[in-house]
Amino acid sequence: MPLVRIDLSATRPPAARRAIADGVHRALVDAVGVPAGDRFQIVTPHDPEEMFFDPSYLGVAREDVVCVQVLLRAGRPEEVKRGLYRRLADELAEAGVRPEDVFVTLSENSSDDWSMGNGLAQLADQAAAAARSGT
Protein backbone atom coordinates (compact mmCIF):
# COMPACT_ATOMS: atom_id res chain seq x y z
CA MET A 1 0.00 0.00 0.00
CA PRO A 2 2.19 2.80 -1.17
CA LEU A 3 1.61 6.48 -0.60
CA VAL A 4 2.73 8.46 -3.62
CA ARG A 5 3.55 12.15 -3.79
CA ILE A 6 3.97 13.71 -7.21
CA ASP A 7 5.43 17.20 -7.42
CA LEU A 8 5.40 18.91 -10.79
CA SER A 9 5.22 22.26 -12.51
CA ALA A 10 1.92 24.11 -12.37
CA THR A 11 2.44 24.79 -16.08
CA ARG A 12 1.32 21.20 -16.71
CA PRO A 13 -2.45 21.27 -17.30
CA PRO A 14 -4.85 19.24 -15.13
CA ALA A 15 -5.32 16.57 -17.83
CA ALA A 16 -1.53 16.06 -17.98
CA ARG A 17 -1.34 15.85 -14.18
CA ARG A 18 -4.03 13.15 -14.22
CA ALA A 19 -2.22 11.25 -16.98
CA ILE A 20 0.99 11.38 -14.96
CA ALA A 21 -0.77 10.13 -11.81
CA ASP A 22 -2.42 7.34 -13.81
CA GLY A 23 0.94 6.35 -15.30
CA VAL A 24 2.58 6.24 -11.87
CA HIS A 25 -0.16 3.96 -10.61
CA ARG A 26 0.09 1.64 -13.64
CA ALA A 27 3.85 1.39 -13.09
CA LEU A 28 3.35 0.42 -9.44
CA VAL A 29 0.76 -2.20 -10.39
CA ASP A 30 2.88 -3.67 -13.19
CA ALA A 31 6.38 -3.46 -11.72
CA VAL A 32 5.77 -3.91 -8.00
CA GLY A 33 2.52 -5.87 -7.90
CA VAL A 34 0.49 -3.26 -6.06
CA PRO A 35 -3.23 -4.17 -6.26
CA ALA A 36 -5.07 -2.06 -8.84
CA GLY A 37 -7.47 -0.68 -6.21
CA ASP A 38 -4.65 0.31 -3.86
CA ARG A 39 -4.21 3.91 -4.99
CA PHE A 40 -3.19 6.69 -2.64
CA GLN A 41 -1.65 9.71 -4.39
CA ILE A 42 -1.09 13.38 -3.72
CA VAL A 43 -0.35 15.52 -6.77
CA THR A 44 1.05 18.97 -6.02
CA PRO A 45 1.63 21.55 -8.72
CA HIS A 46 4.30 24.18 -8.04
CA ASP A 47 5.28 27.43 -9.68
CA PRO A 48 8.37 26.65 -11.76
CA GLU A 49 10.49 28.91 -9.54
CA GLU A 50 9.59 26.71 -6.54
CA MET A 51 11.31 23.58 -7.86
CA PHE A 52 15.10 23.44 -7.96
CA PHE A 53 16.64 20.34 -9.56
CA ASP A 54 20.20 20.44 -10.84
CA PRO A 55 19.88 20.50 -14.64
CA SER A 56 22.82 18.15 -15.25
CA TYR A 57 23.66 16.19 -12.08
CA LEU A 58 25.08 12.71 -12.91
CA GLY A 59 24.90 13.52 -16.61
CA VAL A 60 21.10 13.72 -16.84
CA ALA A 61 19.81 16.76 -18.80
CA ARG A 62 16.77 17.83 -16.75
CA GLU A 63 14.34 20.53 -17.90
CA ASP A 64 10.86 20.13 -16.34
CA VAL A 65 11.17 17.60 -13.51
CA VAL A 66 8.32 15.46 -12.28
CA CYS A 67 9.34 14.29 -8.82
CA VAL A 68 7.74 11.00 -7.73
CA GLN A 69 8.16 10.02 -4.09
CA VAL A 70 6.90 6.57 -3.11
CA LEU A 71 6.52 5.50 0.51
CA LEU A 72 5.99 1.75 0.78
CA ARG A 73 6.56 -1.22 3.03
CA ALA A 74 10.07 -2.66 2.95
CA GLY A 75 10.99 -5.92 1.31
CA ARG A 76 11.35 -5.48 -2.44
CA PRO A 77 14.62 -6.57 -4.01
CA GLU A 78 16.80 -4.16 -5.95
CA GLU A 79 15.77 -5.60 -9.33
CA VAL A 80 12.11 -4.85 -8.61
CA LYS A 81 12.99 -1.27 -7.71
CA ARG A 82 15.07 -0.88 -10.87
CA GLY A 83 12.17 -2.30 -12.87
CA LEU A 84 9.88 0.26 -11.27
CA TYR A 85 12.18 3.14 -12.26
CA ARG A 86 12.23 1.93 -15.89
CA ARG A 87 8.46 1.42 -15.93
CA LEU A 88 7.86 4.88 -14.45
CA ALA A 89 10.00 6.48 -17.15
CA ASP A 90 8.11 4.54 -19.84
CA GLU A 91 4.65 5.30 -18.44
CA LEU A 92 5.36 8.98 -17.94
CA ALA A 93 6.80 9.27 -21.44
CA GLU A 94 3.33 8.20 -22.61
CA ALA A 95 1.97 11.13 -20.55
CA GLY A 96 4.36 13.59 -22.26
CA VAL A 97 7.17 13.62 -19.70
CA ARG A 98 10.72 13.24 -20.98
CA PRO A 99 12.46 10.27 -19.29
CA GLU A 100 15.26 12.64 -18.23
CA ASP A 101 12.69 14.59 -16.20
CA VAL A 102 11.39 11.62 -14.17
CA PHE A 103 13.00 11.91 -10.72
CA VAL A 104 12.08 9.09 -8.31
CA THR A 105 12.76 8.34 -4.66
CA LEU A 106 11.58 5.31 -2.71
CA SER A 107 11.30 5.29 1.07
CA GLU A 108 10.52 2.08 2.91
CA ASN A 109 9.04 1.40 6.30
CA SER A 110 7.21 -1.42 8.12
CA SER A 111 3.57 -2.40 8.57
CA ASP A 112 3.34 -0.82 12.01
CA ASP A 113 4.19 2.59 10.47
CA TRP A 114 0.75 2.88 8.82
CA SER A 115 -2.74 3.75 10.02
CA MET A 116 -5.43 3.67 7.35
CA GLY A 117 -7.97 5.43 9.57
CA ASN A 118 -9.95 4.99 12.79
CA GLY A 119 -6.76 5.20 14.88
CA LEU A 120 -5.83 1.60 14.03
CA ALA A 121 -2.73 -0.06 12.61
CA GLN A 122 -4.54 -2.19 10.04
CA LEU A 123 -1.46 -3.40 8.15
CA ALA A 124 0.28 -4.44 11.38
CA ASP A 125 -2.90 -6.23 12.48
CA GLN A 126 -3.05 -8.08 9.14
CA ALA A 127 0.59 -9.08 9.43
CA ALA A 128 0.09 -10.34 12.99
CA ALA A 129 -3.01 -12.34 11.97
CA ALA A 130 -1.11 -13.88 9.04
CA ALA A 131 1.78 -14.83 11.35
CA ARG A 132 -0.63 -16.47 13.82
CA SER A 133 -2.32 -18.48 11.06
CA GLY A 134 0.95 -19.43 9.42
CA THR A 135 0.19 -17.75 6.08
N, C-alpha and C positions, 0 to 999 in steps of 0.2 A: 504494500500500500504506500506508494510514494507520494510525497508532497512535492509539487513542481512549482517553481517560481520562474517566470519568463520576463526578463527585462529587455525592453527594446525601444527604439526611437518612436516618439509620438508622430513622426512623419509617416509611419506605416499606417494605412487606413484600417478601420475596424475589420473589414473582410480579410485583410492580410494577417492581422493579429489572430483572428479565428483560425485561419488556415495553418498558421504556425503552431498554435496550440493543438490543433487536430493532428498535425504531423508529429509533434512531440509525443502525443499519446500513442499514436500508431507505432512509433519506434519503441516505446516502452513495452507495448503488448507483444510486438514481434521479436524484439531482441532480448528482452528480459523475462518475458512470460507473465507480465502483469495482466490480471483479468481485465477484459474489455470494459466492464462496468466500474472498475476501480480507478476513477478519475478525479483527482484533486489538484487543481491548478490555479495559480494566481498570475495574471498577466498584467504587467505594469508598464505603461508607456511613459517615457521620459523625454523632456526637451533634449535635443541633441547635445547641448552644452552641459548636460547633467551626467553624461556617460563618458568616461575617460578610459579608453583601452589603447595600449601602445599599438601604433599602426604597423609595427614590423617585428615585434618580439618573437624570437625563435624562427624568424624567416617567414612568418605568415603575414601577408599583405591585407590587413583589416581595413574596412571602410565604414560599415554600418552594422555594428555587432548586435547580434541577438544572444543574450546571455541566458543560458538555461541552467538552473540550479535544481538538482534532484536530491531530495532527502529520502532515504529508503533504509529498510532493515539490512543489516550486514549479512554477508554470506555468499555473494556472487564472486566467481573467479574472475581473474583479470581478463581472460578471453571474452567473457560475456560483456564486461564493461567496454572493452575495445570494440566489440560488435555493436554495442549501443551507440558509441560515438560515431561510427561509420553510418549506422542507420539514421541517426539524427541528421547528419550532414545530407544524406540522400533525401530524406523526407522534407527537410526544410528547403532544399534546392527546388523541390516541386512546388513549394509555397513562395518561391521567388527570392530566397535568401542564398547568397553566395556561400559555398562551403567554407571559405576563408573567414566568414563572418559568424560562424556558429561556434560559440565559446561555451564550454560545458564544464560544470563541476558536479561531482557526486560526493555526498556526505552520508555516512552510514551510522546507524545507531541500532539499538536492540528493541525488542517487542515492548519492554516495560517503559520505553520512552514515548509512547503514544497513548493519547486518550481521544477516542472518536466521538465523545460527547457523554453527557450524563455523569461526569466525574468518575468514569470507570476506565480501567486499563484493559480494553477489550482484547487487544492483540496478545498481551501477556496472559490473560485468562484463557484464550484459545490455546496458546502454547503450553500452558500448564495442564489443561484438559487433555491435549494430545499426548503429553508425556505420561500422564496417569493411565491413559488407555493403551499406550504402547504404539501409537500411530505417528 
